[in-house]
Amino acid sequence: MIRFPHPTATVSPDDSRLSEHEGGWVVTNGARIYEITLRGVASDLVRVEFDDVQVRVDSASTYLRTGVVDQTVLFGLMRRIEDLGLVLLDVATIPPAGP
């Protein structure tokens, strides 16, 4: 947990990861939806390894999309990617659907 004594220009109070706590602002580890881009087309064996996330493949990349998870789950998924020797190209958060 990172504490900021007061909101600054680089951290907006509207940021959903912030909450006011004891006169300061706290960055929380809120749950998010993540999309991870991997280089290349995943084999059937790799797709089975990621049966707990949505897998989408195009001609050059494989995309893994989580449900709403926290960073602990994200880091576990990234560890599995590393253990399989896959090349990570990008990790992005997906904005939540409407209210």
Sequence and secondary structure as in RCSB ss.txt:
>XXXX:A:sequence
MIRFPHPTATVSPDDSRLSEHEGGWVVTNGARIYEITLRGVASDLVRVEFDDVQVRVDSASTYLRTGVVDQTVLF
GLMRRIEDLGLVLLDVATIPPAGP
>XXXX:A:secstr
 EEESS  TTS TT TTEEEETTEEEE    EEEEEEEES   HHHHHHTTTSEEEE SSEEEEEEEEE HHHHH
HHHHHHHHTT  EEEEEEE     
